[in-house]
Structure formats: structure tokens, C-alpha cells
């Protein structure tokens, strides 16, 4: 069996793979189109380098191991038509992303941005508006692996957690779970509205003006999923009109965020350049998913962990 990596892994990580799977031939080539890709049964990729031209040449390809959670930019129709098995690393981001969300929330509740500005001005001012997390309510859009980890940490601070998904099925670390259709009726309860939703046909433009008008004027809206959840203009209007108190945005419809975006000029926005999932342990964790699934693959088991349905996009 031949396996192609299209991203570099450490020498010790490669040696670990070779020792565990001595019968497997591992190769690496960042320039995938320059590889003899017709001989590889498995390709391990971040996803962005897989296009229709690559698929046409990859005549032996049976399994795409995508070392990221999002697959929306991949040629999903062609992958489905060819019957290629696809898996991803869903859940790999839960620790760094949950910590990022909690970090932003604590920073705002304990007024850390204001204290930093005071320090720059060498100003001693004890009249800083601070509050507590305990007793607040958070609605988490997408209470999957990442959302549930956020919920677990929030509950440790005494926060009531409401998960929101398509089905309304119970989710881990949620005090209750509601359906998307019921979201607008529950938004007035939320102090924090946190989205971890992927980009799908169902989630694109899921939130509109009505949702922001339904939120508390003191609420914090946080988007750590995908930027096409809501139009940027709607967020800007909500912030300028006092419909919400603050927004924390790690993802945007256009990335990098253009320099002329009005978001840069608003004082009640925290902008993060899509880095909430970053961690020095990323590849290490991705390889754990790969090793587990490669063991299954060798035995003929195609029920891989984190299978992706290319027809649904997740």
C-alpha cells in the first residue's frame, strides 16, 4: 500500500509510522501534481490541494484522509461520484478552540482590554466595569465535539448552556438542546451566542437581522465556525445600533479581512485572524486519527472514525 502526505511531518513522526506499518510505503510531496499520484491508494492532505485535475490522475485513490475539519472547498461531487472514502479530523480543534473562546469571554468579563489600555496610559483607575460568568447563559450553535468542550468549560464557571442544532437532539455538556427553528425565540435569554458551525448549504446565512434584534443589547456574539453564517453588514449594523454589546470574530466571509472593512474601526469588536484552532500539537493529534483509521483500513474495515459524507459536506 502506498500513502502520500502532501504536508510535511517531523522525521520522528514518520519513523513512528514506518515502525507501526512496515508494509506501507509512505511518501511526501508538497507539490501534489508533481507526484506520480496514480500509484497512491491513500492521500493525506489538508484538503486545499485536491481538485478535479488531481482526482482524474489519482486513479488508484480509495481514501482521502483530510487533516482538517472543514472540507467545503474540496470537489465533493467528484469525490462522491468516484466512491472515494473520505475522513477528517473532526474534534481535533476542540481543546485550542474551546480555550480560545473561554479566553475571550474571560478577557471581556474581567475587562482585561480596558486594563491593558490603562496600563499603556500609566493610569490608575479602579472604576473598571467588570462582571462574572456565573449565572449567565450561553447559546452554542453547533454543540458537537468543539461546542461540547466549550460547554463543559462554561459549566465549570456556572454558566447555563443551551445547544442549538438541526435536530434538537441532546448534546454533551448542554443543559438543554434546541432546534435551529426555535433559536430566535430563545436568543433573548443569551448573554453569549457562540457559533462553531461549519459551512454547509443549511448554515449559510443562517442568522439574519431578526436574530440580532432578538439578542440582549448587552449580549456578546462570537463566531468561531465559518464566516458565511451571517453577512458582515448585519453584524456591523447590530454593533453600531446597539442591538448587541460586543462581537468576537475569528472567521470572516472574506479572508484576510479587507483593510477597508468597517469592523476594524469598531471599538466593540475583537478581531482574531482565524487562529483560534492553532496549536503546536496539531499534526501530532491529526496523526492519531490517521493511525487509528489506517489500522482499520488494513483489515478491510471501512467504518473509519470521522467519516465524511461528500454529498452532505460533513
C-alpha positions as CSV (number, residue, x, y, z in Angstrom):
1,X,0.0,0.0,0.0
2,X,1.3,3.5,-0.9
3,X,0.4,6.6,1.1
4,X,1.1,10.1,0.1
5,X,1.4,13.0,2.5
6,X,1.0,16.5,0.9
7,X,2.2,18.2,4.1
8,X,5.5,17.8,5.9
9,X,5.6,15.8,9.2
10,X,8.6,15.5,11.5
11,X,11.2,12.8,10.9
12,X,10.3,11.2,14.3
13,X,6.7,11.1,13.3
14,X,7.5,9.5,10.0
15,X,9.7,6.9,11.7
16,X,6.8,6.1,14.1
17,X,4.5,5.4,11.1
18,X,7.1,3.2,9.5
19,X,7.6,1.2,12.6
20,X,3.9,0.7,13.1
21,X,3.2,0.0,9.5
22,X,6.3,-1.6,8.0
23,X,4.4,-2.9,5.0
24,X,3.2,0.6,4.0
25,X,5.2,2.8,1.7
26,X,5.0,6.5,2.8
27,X,5.9,9.4,0.6
28,X,5.8,13.2,0.8
29,X,5.4,15.8,-1.9
30,X,4.0,19.3,-1.2
31,X,3.5,19.8,-5.0
32,X,0.9,17.1,-5.4
33,X,0.6,17.4,-9.1
34,X,4.3,16.6,-9.5
35,X,3.9,13.3,-7.8
36,X,3.1,10.0,-9.5
37,X,-0.3,10.2,-7.8
38,X,-1.8,7.4,-9.9
39,X,0.1,4.9,-7.6
40,X,-1.3,6.1,-4.2
41,X,-4.2,4.3,-2.6
42,X,-4.3,6.9,0.3
43,X,-3.6,10.6,0.3
44,X,-3.2,12.6,3.5
45,X,-3.9,16.3,2.9
46,X,-5.2,19.5,4.4
47,X,-7.7,19.5,1.5
48,X,-6.9,22.6,-0.4
49,X,-4.6,20.9,-2.9
50,X,-7.2,18.4,-4.0
51,X,-9.0,19.4,-7.2
52,X,-10.7,17.7,-10.1
53,X,-7.4,17.6,-12.1
54,X,-5.8,15.7,-9.2
55,X,-8.7,13.3,-8.9
56,X,-8.5,12.5,-12.6
57,X,-4.9,11.5,-12.3
58,X,-5.3,9.7,-8.9
59,X,-6.6,6.5,-10.5
60,X,-5.7,4.3,-7.5
61,X,-7.0,6.6,-4.8
62,X,-9.5,5.0,-2.5
63,X,-9.2,7.0,0.7
64,X,-8.7,10.7,1.3
65,X,-7.6,11.5,4.8
66,X,-8.2,15.2,5.4
67,X,-6.2,16.7,8.2
68,X,-8.7,19.5,8.8
69,X,-12.3,19.7,9.9
70,X,-13.7,21.7,7.0
71,X,-14.0,20.2,3.6
72,X,-16.3,22.7,1.9
73,X,-13.6,23.8,-0.6
74,X,-12.9,20.3,-1.9
75,X,-14.5,18.9,-5.1
76,X,-17.1,16.9,-3.1
77,X,-19.3,16.0,-6.1
78,X,-16.5,14.3,-7.9
79,X,-15.3,12.6,-4.7
80,X,-18.8,11.2,-4.2
81,X,-19.1,10.1,-7.8
82,X,-15.8,8.2,-7.6
83,X,-16.8,6.5,-4.4
84,X,-13.7,7.7,-2.6
85,X,-13.8,7.2,1.2
86,X,-13.2,10.4,3.0
87,X,-12.5,11.1,6.6
88,X,-11.4,14.1,8.5
89,X,-10.1,15.1,12.0
90,X,-13.3,16.4,13.4
91,X,-12.8,17.2,17.0
92,X,-9.1,17.9,16.7
93,X,-9.7,21.6,17.3
94,X,-11.8,21.2,20.5
95,X,-9.0,21.9,23.0
96,X,-7.4,25.0,21.4
97,X,-10.7,26.4,20.2
98,X,-12.5,25.9,23.5
99,X,-9.6,27.6,25.3
100,X,-9.7,30.5,22.8
101,X,-13.4,31.0,23.3
102,X,-13.1,30.9,27.1
103,X,-10.1,33.2,26.9
104,X,-12.0,35.9,25.0
105,X,-15.0,35.6,27.4
106,X,-12.9,35.9,30.5
107,X,-11.0,38.8,29.0
108,X,-14.2,40.7,28.4
109,X,-15.9,39.9,31.7
110,X,-12.8,40.9,33.7
111,X,-12.2,44.0,31.5
112,X,-8.7,43.0,30.5
113,X,-8.7,45.1,27.3
114,X,-9.6,48.2,29.4
115,X,-6.9,47.4,32.0
116,X,-4.3,47.0,29.3
117,X,-5.2,50.4,27.8
118,X,-5.0,52.0,31.3
119,X,-1.5,50.5,31.7
120,X,-0.4,52.0,28.4
121,X,-1.6,55.4,29.7
122,X,0.0,54.8,33.2
123,X,-3.4,55.4,34.6
124,X,-4.6,54.1,38.0
125,X,-8.3,53.8,37.7
126,X,-10.3,51.4,39.8
127,X,-13.6,52.3,38.2
128,X,-13.5,49.5,35.6
129,X,-16.7,47.8,34.6
130,X,-16.3,44.1,35.4
131,X,-18.7,41.2,35.8
132,X,-18.9,37.5,36.4
133,X,-19.6,34.4,34.3
134,X,-21.5,32.6,37.0
135,X,-25.3,32.8,36.4
136,X,-25.0,33.8,32.8
137,X,-26.4,31.9,29.8
138,X,-24.7,30.8,26.6
139,X,-26.3,29.5,23.4
140,X,-23.9,27.3,21.4
141,X,-24.6,26.9,17.8
142,X,-23.1,23.5,16.8
143,X,-22.8,21.6,20.1
144,X,-20.6,18.9,18.5
145,X,-17.1,18.0,19.7
146,X,-15.8,21.6,19.9
147,X,-19.1,23.0,21.1
148,X,-19.5,20.4,23.8
149,X,-16.0,21.1,25.1
150,X,-16.8,24.8,25.2
151,X,-20.0,23.9,27.1
152,X,-18.1,21.7,29.6
153,X,-15.7,24.6,30.4
154,X,-18.5,27.1,30.7
155,X,-20.5,24.9,33.0
156,X,-17.4,24.8,35.3
157,X,-17.8,28.6,35.6
158,X,-21.5,28.2,36.5
159,X,-22.9,29.1,33.0
160,X,-26.1,27.7,31.8
161,X,-25.6,26.1,28.3
162,X,-28.1,25.8,25.6
163,X,-27.0,23.8,22.5
164,X,-28.6,24.6,19.1
165,X,-28.6,22.1,16.2
166,X,-30.7,21.0,13.3
167,X,-32.5,18.1,15.2
168,X,-32.6,19.4,18.7
169,X,-31.1,16.1,19.8
170,X,-29.4,16.2,23.2
171,X,-25.7,17.1,23.2
172,X,-23.0,16.6,25.8
173,X,-22.4,19.4,28.3
174,X,-25.6,21.1,27.3
175,X,-28.3,21.8,29.9
176,X,-30.7,21.6,27.0
177,X,-30.7,21.5,23.2
178,X,-33.0,23.3,20.8
179,X,-33.5,23.2,17.1
180,X,-32.4,25.9,14.6
181,X,-36.1,26.7,14.1
182,X,-36.5,27.7,17.7
183,X,-33.4,29.7,18.0
184,X,-34.9,33.2,17.6
185,X,-37.3,32.6,20.4
186,X,-34.5,31.7,22.9
187,X,-32.0,34.4,21.9
188,X,-33.3,36.9,24.4
189,X,-32.0,34.6,27.2
190,X,-28.4,34.5,26.0
191,X,-25.5,36.5,27.3
192,X,-23.3,34.8,24.9
193,X,-24.2,33.5,21.4
194,X,-21.3,31.3,20.2
195,X,-21.2,29.7,16.8
196,X,-19.0,26.7,15.9
197,X,-21.0,25.8,12.9
198,X,-19.3,24.5,9.7
199,X,-20.1,25.9,6.3
200,X,-23.0,24.0,4.7
201,X,-25.9,24.8,2.5
202,X,-28.1,24.8,5.6
203,X,-25.8,27.1,7.8
204,X,-25.0,29.7,5.1
205,X,-26.8,32.9,6.1
206,X,-28.5,31.1,8.9
207,X,-28.5,34.3,11.0
208,X,-30.1,37.5,9.7
209,X,-31.2,40.8,11.1
210,X,-34.1,39.3,13.1
211,X,-31.7,37.2,15.2
212,X,-29.6,40.2,16.2
213,X,-32.6,42.3,17.0
214,X,-33.7,39.4,19.3
215,X,-30.5,39.4,21.3
216,X,-29.9,41.3,24.5
217,X,-28.3,44.7,23.9
218,X,-25.5,43.5,26.3
219,X,-25.0,40.1,24.5
220,X,-21.7,39.0,23.0
221,X,-21.9,37.3,19.6
222,X,-18.9,35.0,18.9
223,X,-18.2,33.4,15.5
224,X,-15.5,30.7,15.5
225,X,-17.1,28.5,12.9
226,X,-17.4,29.9,9.3
227,X,-17.8,33.5,8.1
228,X,-20.7,32.8,5.8
229,X,-23.0,32.2,8.8
230,X,-24.1,35.8,8.7
231,X,-23.4,38.7,6.4
232,X,-20.8,41.1,7.7
233,X,-23.1,44.1,7.1
234,X,-25.6,42.6,9.5
235,X,-23.0,42.3,12.3
236,X,-21.8,45.9,11.7
237,X,-25.4,47.2,11.9
238,X,-26.1,45.3,15.1
239,X,-23.0,46.7,16.7
240,X,-23.5,50.2,15.6
241,X,-27.2,50.2,16.5
242,X,-26.6,48.8,20.0
243,X,-28.5,45.6,19.2
244,X,-25.6,43.6,20.8
245,X,-22.9,44.7,23.1
246,X,-19.8,43.1,21.6
247,X,-18.7,40.7,18.8
248,X,-15.7,38.3,18.9
249,X,-14.9,37.2,15.3
250,X,-12.3,34.7,14.3
251,X,-13.8,33.9,10.9
252,X,-15.0,36.1,8.1
253,X,-16.7,35.7,4.7
254,X,-13.6,37.2,3.0
255,X,-10.2,36.3,4.5
256,X,-7.9,38.0,5.1
257,X,-10.4,40.6,6.4
258,X,-10.0,43.6,3.9
259,X,-8.3,46.7,5.4
260,X,-11.4,48.8,4.4
261,X,-13.8,46.7,6.4
262,X,-15.8,48.8,8.9
263,X,-15.2,46.1,11.5
264,X,-11.6,47.3,12.0
265,X,-13.0,50.7,13.2
266,X,-15.5,49.5,15.7
267,X,-14.5,49.6,19.4
268,X,-16.9,46.8,20.4
269,X,-15.3,44.1,18.2
270,X,-12.5,41.7,18.9
271,X,-10.9,40.5,15.7
272,X,-8.9,37.3,15.5
273,X,-7.3,36.3,12.2
274,X,-8.7,32.7,12.1
275,X,-6.2,31.4,14.6
276,X,-8.4,30.0,17.4
277,X,-7.6,26.4,16.4
278,X,-3.8,26.9,16.1
279,X,-1.7,24.7,18.3
280,X,1.8,23.3,18.3
281,X,0.2,19.9,18.8
282,X,-2.0,19.9,15.7
283,X,-0.1,17.4,13.5
284,X,0.5,15.1,16.4
285,X,-3.2,14.9,17.1
286,X,-4.0,14.5,13.4
287,X,-1.7,11.6,13.1
288,X,-3.5,9.9,16.0
289,X,-6.7,9.9,13.9
290,X,-4.7,8.6,10.9
291,X,-3.1,5.8,12.7
292,X,-6.4,4.6,14.2
293,X,-8.0,4.6,10.8
294,X,-5.1,3.1,8.9
295,X,-5.3,0.1,11.3
296,X,-8.9,-0.3,10.3
297,X,-8.2,0.2,6.6
298,X,-5.6,-2.6,6.6
299,X,-8.2,-5.1,8.0
300,X,-10.8,-4.1,5.4
301,X,-12.8,-2.1,7.9
302,X,-14.2,1.0,6.1
303,X,-16.2,2.3,9.1
304,X,-13.5,4.9,9.7
305,X,-13.5,7.4,12.6
306,X,-14.9,10.8,11.3
307,X,-16.2,9.6,8.0
308,X,-17.3,12.5,5.8
309,X,-20.4,12.2,3.5
310,X,-19.3,14.3,0.5
311,X,-22.9,14.7,-0.6
312,X,-23.7,16.5,2.7
313,X,-20.3,18.2,3.1
314,X,-19.7,16.9,6.6
